[in-house]
């Protein structure tokens, strides 16, 4: 009998963090904002690296090793920029799928076909 009274006196604590939860639209918006910020920084760094590779190419003169290094840097920067932009597309797609803006955004109203009875 004493065990039942002990269990009845257990105090159930309140949740530690009061507030409201996030819904899918807010999570998608957060993903898109963070991805856009990182993409902007990546594109800015790619532009700086293109300028640096151009300066390296101009200063190379007739030395083939410096010309090769400048061309290699330029090619790597272009590849990195394509990867950054591709990841941006993937992040925006994930954000739109999570927030449910990816599906059914265009509504097409097709009138019904007339029924011909003979």
TORLUMTI-290589 format. One record per atom (N, C-alpha, C): atom name; z, y, x. Coordinates in Angstrom, 2 decimals, m for minus. Example, Ala and Ser with C-alpha at 12.3 -4.5 7.8 and 13.67 -1.06 7.14 Angstrom:
BEGIN
N/7.80/m5.69/13.19
CA/7.80/m4.50/12.30
C/7.80/m3.30/13.20
N/7.08/m2.25/12.85
CA/7.14/m1.06/13.67
C/7.87/0.03/12.90
***
This chain:
BEGIN
N/0.00/m1.19/0.81
CA/0.00/0.00/0.00
C/0.00/1.25/0.85
N/0.65/1.19/2.01
CA/0.72/2.36/2.88
C/m0.64/2.69/3.49
N/m1.47/1.66/3.77
CA/m2.79/1.89/4.34
C/m3.67/2.70/3.38
N/m3.59/2.44/2.10
CA/m4.39/3.16/1.11
C/m4.00/4.63/1.09
N/m2.71/4.91/1.18
CA/m2.26/6.30/1.18
C/m2.70/7.02/2.46
N/m2.74/6.31/3.58
CA/m3.18/6.94/4.82
C/m4.67/7.29/4.76
N/m5.47/6.41/4.19
CA/m6.91/6.67/4.08
C/m7.16/7.82/3.12
N/m6.42/7.93/2.08
CA/m6.60/8.99/1.10
C/m6.28/10.36/1.66
N/m5.52/10.42/2.73
CA/m5.13/11.71/3.29
C/m6.04/12.17/4.42
N/m7.14/11.44/4.68
CA/m8.07/11.84/5.73
C/m8.80/13.10/5.28
N/m8.81/14.10/6.15
CA/m9.49/15.36/5.84
C/m10.90/15.28/6.41
N/m11.88/15.50/5.55
CA/m13.27/15.49/5.98
C/m13.62/16.89/6.47
N/m14.00/17.02/7.74
CA/m14.28/18.35/8.28
C/m15.58/18.93/7.73
N/m15.65/20.25/7.72
CA/m16.89/20.91/7.31
C/m17.91/20.82/8.43
N/m19.17/21.00/8.12
CA/m20.18/20.96/9.17
C/m19.90/22.03/10.23
N/m20.12/21.72/11.50
CA/m19.76/22.66/12.57
C/m20.62/23.93/12.60
N/m21.86/23.84/12.14
CA/m22.75/24.99/12.21
C/m23.18/25.37/10.80
N/m22.64/26.44/10.25
CA/m23.09/26.84/8.93
C/m24.45/27.55/9.03
N/m25.20/27.49/8.00
CA/m26.51/28.16/7.98
C/m27.53/27.29/7.29
N/m28.76/27.70/7.42
CA/m29.84/26.94/6.77
C/m30.69/26.26/7.83
N/m31.38/25.24/7.44
CA/m32.22/24.51/8.37
C/m33.61/25.12/8.45
N/m34.41/24.61/9.35
CA/m35.78/25.06/9.49
C/m36.69/24.22/8.62
N/m37.70/24.85/8.05
CA/m38.70/24.08/7.32
C/m39.93/23.90/8.21
N/m40.92/23.16/7.74
CA/m42.08/22.84/8.57
C/m42.90/24.06/8.91
N/m42.99/25.02/8.01
CA/m43.77/26.23/8.30
C/m43.14/27.02/9.44
N/m41.82/27.11/9.46
CA/m41.15/27.84/10.54
C/m41.29/27.12/11.87
N/m41.21/25.79/11.85
CA/m41.39/25.02/13.09
C/m42.80/25.19/13.62
N/m43.79/25.14/12.72
CA/m45.18/25.37/13.14
C/m45.39/26.75/13.71
N/m44.74/27.75/13.11
CA/m44.85/29.12/13.61
C/m44.22/29.25/15.00
N/m43.09/28.61/15.20
CA/m42.43/28.65/16.52
C/m43.30/27.97/17.57
N/m43.88/26.82/17.23
CA/m44.75/26.12/18.17
C/m45.95/26.98/18.53
N/m46.55/27.64/17.53
CA/m47.72/28.48/17.78
C/m47.37/29.69/18.65
N/m46.20/30.30/18.40
CA/m45.82/31.48/19.20
C/m45.54/31.10/20.65
N/m44.82/30.02/20.87
CA/m44.53/29.59/22.24
C/m45.82/29.18/22.95
N/m46.67/28.44/22.26
CA/m47.94/28.04/22.85
C/m48.83/29.22/23.17
N/m48.87/30.20/22.28
CA/m49.67/31.39/22.53
C/m49.16/32.19/23.71
N/m47.83/32.28/23.84
CA/m47.25/32.98/24.97
C/m47.59/32.29/26.28
N/m47.42/30.97/26.33
CA/m47.72/30.23/27.56
C/m49.21/30.27/27.88
N/m50.03/30.24/26.84
CA/m51.47/30.32/27.06
C/m51.86/31.69/27.61
N/m51.25/32.74/27.12
CA/m51.54/34.09/27.63
C/m51.15/34.21/29.10
N/m50.01/33.67/29.46
CA/m49.59/33.71/30.86
C/m50.55/32.90/31.73
N/m50.98/31.74/31.25
CA/m51.91/30.91/32.02
C/m53.25/31.58/32.21
N/m53.77/32.24/31.17
CA/m55.05/32.94/31.30
C/m54.92/34.12/32.25
N/m53.78/34.83/32.18
CA/m53.55/35.95/33.09
C/m53.52/35.48/34.55
N/m52.84/34.37/34.80
CA/m52.80/33.82/36.16
C/m54.18/33.34/36.61
N/m54.97/32.80/35.66
CA/m56.32/32.35/36.02
C/m57.20/33.54/36.40
N/m57.06/34.65/35.68
CA/m57.85/35.85/36.02
C/m57.46/36.36/37.40
N/m56.18/36.38/37.69
CA/m55.72/36.82/39.01
C/m56.27/35.90/40.10
N/m56.27/34.59/39.85
CA/m56.78/33.65/40.84
C/m58.29/33.79/41.03
N/m59.03/34.12/39.96
CA/m60.48/34.34/40.10
C/m60.73/35.56/40.98
N/m59.95/36.61/40.77
CA/m60.10/37.80/41.59
C/m59.78/37.48/43.06
N/m58.72/36.73/43.28
CA/m58.36/36.36/44.65
C/m59.46/35.52/45.30
N/m60.04/34.58/44.55
CA/m61.11/33.76/45.12
C/m62.34/34.60/45.41
N/m62.61/35.60/44.57
CA/m63.74/36.50/44.85
C/m63.51/37.32/46.11
N/m62.29/37.79/46.28
CA/m61.96/38.55/47.50
C/m62.07/37.64/48.72
N/m61.60/36.39/48.59
CA/m61.73/35.44/49.70
C/m63.18/35.19/50.05
N/m64.04/35.10/49.03
CA/m65.46/34.85/49.27
C/m66.13/36.04/49.95
N/m65.74/37.25/49.53
CA/m66.33/38.44/50.14
C/m65.87/38.61/51.59
N/m64.65/38.25/51.89
CA/m64.12/38.41/53.24
C/m64.50/37.26/54.15
N/m65.11/36.21/53.59
CA/m65.43/35.02/54.39
C/m66.49/35.32/55.45
N/m67.41/36.21/55.12
CA/m68.47/36.52/56.09
C/m69.38/35.33/56.26
N/m69.58/34.90/57.50
CA/m70.48/33.78/57.78
C/m69.72/32.52/58.17
N/m68.42/32.50/57.93
CA/m67.63/31.31/58.30
C/m67.68/30.29/57.15
N/m68.27/29.11/57.43
CA/m68.46/28.13/56.35
C/m67.15/27.57/55.79
N/m66.13/27.45/56.60
CA/m64.87/26.89/56.09
C/m64.21/27.85/55.08
N/m64.26/29.15/55.37
CA/m63.69/30.12/54.43
C/m64.50/30.19/53.15
N/m65.82/30.09/53.27
CA/m66.68/30.08/52.07
C/m66.37/28.85/51.23
N/m66.22/27.70/51.86
CA/m65.89/26.47/51.14
C/m64.53/26.57/50.46
N/m63.55/27.16/51.14
CA/m62.22/27.32/50.54
C/m62.28/28.24/49.33
N/m63.05/29.33/49.41
CA/m63.15/30.26/48.29
C/m63.85/29.60/47.11
N/m64.92/28.85/47.38
CA/m65.63/28.16/46.29
C/m64.76/27.08/45.66
N/m63.99/26.36/46.47
CA/m63.09/25.33/45.95
C/m62.01/25.95/45.07
N/m61.44/27.07/45.52
CA/m60.43/27.75/44.71
C/m61.03/28.22/43.39
N/m62.24/28.78/43.43
CA/m62.87/29.25/42.20
C/m63.12/28.11/41.23
N/m63.64/26.98/41.75
CA/m63.89/25.82/40.89
C/m62.60/25.28/40.29
N/m61.53/25.22/41.09
CA/m60.24/24.75/40.58
C/m59.65/25.70/39.54
N/m59.86/27.00/39.73
CA/m59.37/27.97/38.75
C/m60.12/27.81/37.43
N/m61.43/27.64/37.50
CA/m62.19/27.44/36.26
C/m61.77/26.17/35.54
N/m61.54/25.11/36.28
CA/m61.09/23.86/35.67
C/m59.71/24.05/35.03
N/m58.82/24.74/35.73
CA/m57.49/25.01/35.18
C/m57.54/25.88/33.94
N/m58.43/26.88/33.94
CA/m58.57/27.74/32.76
C/m59.09/26.95/31.57
N/m60.03/26.05/31.80
CA/m60.52/25.20/30.70
C/m59.40/24.30/30.17
N/m58.58/23.78/31.05
CA/m57.46/22.93/30.61
C/m56.47/23.76/29.79
N/m56.18/24.98/30.25
CA/m55.24/25.84/29.53
C/m55.78/26.15/28.14
N/m57.05/26.49/28.05
CA/m57.63/26.81/26.74
C/m57.69/25.57/25.85
N/m57.96/24.41/26.43
CA/m57.96/23.18/25.65
C/m56.58/22.83/25.12
N/m55.56/23.03/25.95
CA/m54.19/22.79/25.50
C/m53.82/23.78/24.40
N/m54.32/25.02/24.51
CA/m54.07/26.00/23.44
C/m54.65/25.55/22.11
N/m55.84/24.97/22.14
CA/m56.44/24.45/20.91
C/m55.60/23.30/20.36
N/m55.13/22.43/21.23
CA/m54.32/21.29/20.79
C/m53.00/21.78/20.19
N/m52.35/22.75/20.83
CA/m51.08/23.27/20.32
C/m51.27/23.94/18.98
N/m52.33/24.73/18.82
CA/m52.57/25.38/17.54
C/m52.88/24.35/16.45
N/m53.59/23.30/16.81
CA/m53.86/22.24/15.83
C/m52.58/21.55/15.41
N/m51.71/21.23/16.36
CA/m50.43/20.60/16.03
C/m49.58/21.53/15.17
N/m49.55/22.82/15.51
CA/m48.77/23.77/14.72
C/m49.30/23.87/13.30
N/m50.61/23.84/13.12
CA/m51.18/23.91/11.78
C/m50.96/22.63/11.00
N/m50.97/21.49/11.68
CA/m50.70/20.22/10.98
C/m49.24/20.16/10.55
N/m48.33/20.61/11.43
CA/m46.91/20.58/11.10
C/m46.60/21.53/9.93
N/m47.22/22.71/9.95
CA/m46.94/23.67/8.88
C/m47.79/23.42/7.64
N/m48.62/22.41/7.67
CA/m49.48/22.00/6.56
C/m50.52/23.04/6.19
N/m50.93/23.86/7.16
CA/m52.02/24.80/6.92
C/m53.35/24.24/7.41
N/m53.32/23.07/7.98
CA/m54.53/22.46/8.53
C/m55.35/21.79/7.45
N/m54.66/21.22/6.47
CA/m55.33/20.48/5.42
C/m55.43/21.33/4.15
N/m56.51/21.16/3.44
CA/m56.70/21.75/2.11
C/m56.54/23.27/2.11
N/m57.14/23.94/3.04
CA/m57.09/25.40/3.02
C/m58.31/25.97/2.31
N/m59.35/25.20/2.15
CA/m60.54/25.66/1.45
C/m60.65/24.86/0.15
N/m60.67/25.58/m0.94
CA/m60.80/24.94/m2.24
C/m62.22/25.12/m2.74
N/m62.87/24.03/m3.02
CA/m64.24/24.07/m3.50
C/m64.24/23.72/m4.97
N/m64.79/24.61/m5.77
CA/m64.86/24.39/m7.21
C/m66.26/23.91/m7.55
N/m66.39/22.63/m7.84
CA/m67.68/22.04/m8.18
C/m67.72/21.85/m9.69
N/m68.70/22.48/m10.34
CA/m68.77/22.28/m11.80
C/m69.19/20.85/m12.12
N/m68.72/20.32/m13.24
CA/m69.10/18.94/m13.59
C/m70.57/18.87/m13.97
N/m71.17/17.72/m13.69
CA/m72.56/17.50/m14.03
C/m72.70/17.26/m15.52
N/m73.75/17.77/m16.14
CA/m73.92/17.54/m17.59
C/m74.23/16.06/m17.85
N/m73.66/15.56/m18.93
CA/m73.88/14.16/m19.30
C/m75.02/14.11/m20.30
N/m76.04/13.33/m19.98
CA/m77.20/13.20/m20.87
C/m77.11/11.85/m21.56
N/m76.98/11.88/m22.88
CA/m76.91/10.64/m23.67
C/m78.21/10.45/m24.39
N/m78.80/9.27/m24.36
CA/m80.08/8.98/m25.04
C/m79.86/8.02/m26.15
***
